[in-house]
Amino acid sequence: MLRPDVVVGAGELLDDVWGLEPPGTGRRVVPVYVHRLRKCLRASEDEPADAVIARDSSGYRFVGAAAEVDTATLDRIAAEAAAAERAGDLAVAVRAAADALDLFDGEPLTGLPGPFLDGHRLRLTERRIALQLGKAGWQLRLGRHGEVIDELSALAGVHPHHEELAALLMRALYAAGRRADALAVFTGLRRRLVDDLGVEPGAEPRRVQQAVLRGDDTALGVTRKRPPRNELPADGGELAGRADELARLVEPGDPELVTVIAVDGVAGAGKSALALRAAHVLRPDFPDGCLHLDLHGHTEGHEPLRPAHALARLLRAIGVDTGPVGPDVDELAATWRSATASSRLLLVLDDAKSAEQVRPLLPSGAGSAVLVTSRQRLTGLPADRRVSLDVLDAVAAEGLLRRVVGAERVGRESGAVRELVRLCGGLPLALRIAGARLQNRPMWTVEHLVDRLADDSRRLGELTAEDHGVEAALRLSYRQLAAAEQRTFRVLGLVPTVEFDARAVAAMLGLPEPVAGDSLERLVDASLLLQPAPGRYRLHDLVAVFARRLGADEPAARGGVLRLYAAAARIASDWGVHDPSSGPPVDDVPFTGWADAAGWLDSAGGELPDVVRYAAESGEADYACWIAEGLVEYLVRQGRYDECRAALEIALPLAEQCADRRMRSAVRFGFGVAEGMQGRYERSRPWLHEALRISRQAGDRREEARALCGLGTLAVACGDTGEALALLHEAHELGRRLDDPFLCGMAVANIGLTHLRLGRFDEARACLEQGVAFGEKIGRPRAVAMAVGSLGKFHLAVGRHAEAVGALRRAAGAAEEAGDIALTADCLSMWGAAESGLGNAEAALELQRRAFALVTERTRPQLELEIRNRLGASLLAVADVSGAREQFEVVLARTSGDHVERVRAGAGLAACEGPGR
């Protein structure tokens, strides 16, 4: 093992282990010992026998890669210690030497005989002494003399004639102020050398003795620590709303390492104040001093401090004269690490521009800590903790104003104070400036200042005090961006929603989505953009005001994002994709299909009406109407009627201005659909009649067919079968001429349902099967769900329960996939009725409960009553009489309820009172 990867012959093994007294069996004993060794060293029974000790033609070979051996580990750690010493990292060198020495356990190779091992034992012993002396020398250079005196004294007792050891002990004792003891060590060494060996001490012990006599610190390499230096600026006191962040900053670090903590956030978030407060809290834990350095990463009129000049300042702060500062940052950094290796420092580096500016400034002393603040997220910095500052919440923001302005004044105008907090976006800098303005103008009310800040064009100017303000801070951050990020930031001022993603920004920039995403991430790193969720972004309120001002230079960006929303709305809707007659093209937008487009619209949450308003305020009447119309089917199927109505109300006054004349009828048709889907038939009918009138005047056959189909569907719901058939047949004929599968499918399905109501089962089935064919041709899950669900309703009505189960199971799945809540509930409930018809009471009850769980205040009243009646029947079937009675009573209590459902509820309630109930 001491000669890894070298073939050793049997003769060599005999000579090295047994020397002049070989065993009587000679070479034959070697395989026996090798076998035993292999058995001991095998990791498992599955490992080959020669995995650790291999057999070659001329002998045996220890496989070095097969196992970890202390001597190899010793070589590696000792090399690390030497490398650290060459790099000036003496603290690291000391720790590595200590690790290497920990490998020794008493005398090396204890009890093993033979000349070969005697030689290695001596070599390892000398290696151990050399490591001990090297470690002690590095500790002395670090000024840690107190750590080595006892260790060197004990070692000197074992090696009384070792001159280098005695010289080190003399230096340590002198550094500890024990000059007489240091001289006594020399006297004792000289006496032992003369008496025992008849020689005088060599040059090194004599040199150290003379230096001790002269008191020459430099010659002895003694580092005397300066009094601790405190450069921290005055503490500003209590911080508003930063208790959690402060607690993270003051957590204890690893005493054996340097702890680096990075604080980032938007300009004005209070990073410097937080770091300074934390530094004052931590100050007692750092006996060797607290240093503070402003790196001027984002200071108006200052270039960021170069690492070489920063190092020179830090070295001078601890008493190391660097002379003229040269360009060799690595040499200065090595000097800094060496000078701080024995110190436990707290270093505050404020306003860093980049990780490259900070990395050379990190000290090396174990237990030291570095607090770094920056507007940038310093991802290249090896930080142990990162704290990103957000704006203050309302309570903390009001607390800050209360301290600045006074509790009485704030209490008098609590409503205005809340609005002031909103206008300042919870940003500490803005709040402090606003508070200072009120402080300096006691005649002003808070409401007066709120009125001044309400105008976006004036707000940033109002939030300025002397040479600093929100706008100046943001402008400096903007100027330091690369050109691509500057353009992206300008474009963000034109985004129509509060939250957005890379796809929207890519459309505005006219760039691929990954490129836009990378640019957004760089703005996040620059603390100019917030990321509330992966892939989602938003601007801070005041940053948004600044971006909107710059966005005036990017007017073309509006068209890109509006076109994206219009296309997404059309693709997500079952209506629009079959109508190429108007609106923006949808063949070159970044959506893979309806689900992708619908999912993208989902991410906008409740902001879709804001997109329509944005288009209207931008003078884009056509886009406002295209988006509003396209959103109707998407929003209605999710039961988002209020948003649908809000979007249409914005679009309606603009329809007359549109170059696309179809919008005059289309927007009104949207109102009719939204009202009808909520069961508001009397409100729906005028909108649909108006849409029909306008489309006929304009000669727009497709809009005419849509209006006819809508009125026919409304007539079906109201039970006007004659009117329904006339309207729907006319709509179907127009749809056929236009080759529009959606119109044809809707019309024929409703014709089928009308025939079903009239008891014309053959005609009903034929029409409904045609409707399924049209739905499958469209290929959208909602179209399939409506068509197949209608056929399932037919099977249920005529008692074909098995066929009904198959159709309604499929319809429910497709409706759920489409995100149509009401349609899903309807299909589930009818499916449950079909299971009940097959005698599957438990399955039926489970389906009715699933359907009822989807009922909300926005559910169409008639559908809710149908589901309640079916749920009541299912509960009664499993003998839950009280639960069934509750459902039937609710239906009967609805004075505006459907007559048929009220009759069913009455029958159900009577069944609850029947025999055995």
Buried (B, 14 or more C-beta within 10 A) or exposed (E): BBBBEEBBBBEBBBBBBBEEEBEEEEEEBBEEEBEEBBEEBBEEEEEEBBBBBBBEEEBBBBEBEBBEBEBBEBEEBBEBBBEBBEBBBBBBBBBBBBBBBEBBEEEBBEEEEBEBBBEBBEEBBEBBBEBBBBBBBBBBBBBBBEBBBEBBBEBBEEBEBBBBBBBBBBBBBBBBEBBEBBBEBBEEBBEBBEEEEEEEBEEBBBBBBEBBEEEBEEBBBBBEEEEBEBBBEEEEEEBBBBEEBBEEBBEEBEEEBBBBBBBBBBBBBBBBBBBBBBBBBBBEBBEBBBBBBBBBBBBEEEEBBBBBEBBBBBBEBBEBEBEEBEEEBEBBBBBBBBBBBBBBBBBBBBBBBBBEBBBBBBBBBBBBBBBBBBBBBBEEBEBBBBBBBBBBEEEBBBBBBBBBBBEEBBEEBEEBBBBBBBBBBBBBBBBBBBBBBBBEEEEBBBBBBBEBBEEEEEBBEBBBBEEEBBBBBBBBBBEBBEEBBBBBBBBBBBBBBBBBBBBBBBBBBEBEBEBBBBBBBBBBBBBBBBBEEEEEBBBBBBBBBBBBBBBEEBEEBBBBBBBBBBBBBBBBBBBBBBBEEBBBEBEEBBBEEBBBBBBBBEBBEEBBBBBBBBBBEBEBBBBBBBBBBBBBBBBBBBBBBEBBBBBBBBBBEBBEBBEBBBBBBBBBBBBBBBBBBBBBBEBBBEBBBBBBBBBBEBEBBBBBBBBBBBBBBBBBBEEBBEBBBBBBBBBBBBBBEBEBBBBBBBBBBBBBBBBBBBEBEEBBBBBBBBBBEBBBBBEBBBBBBBBBBBBBBBBBBBEBBEBBBBBBBBBBBBBBBBBBBBBBBBBBBBBBBBBBBEEBBEBBBBBBBBBBEBBEEBBBBBBBBBBBBBBBBBBBBEEBBEBBBBBBBBBBEBEEBBEEBBEBBEEBBEBBEEEEE
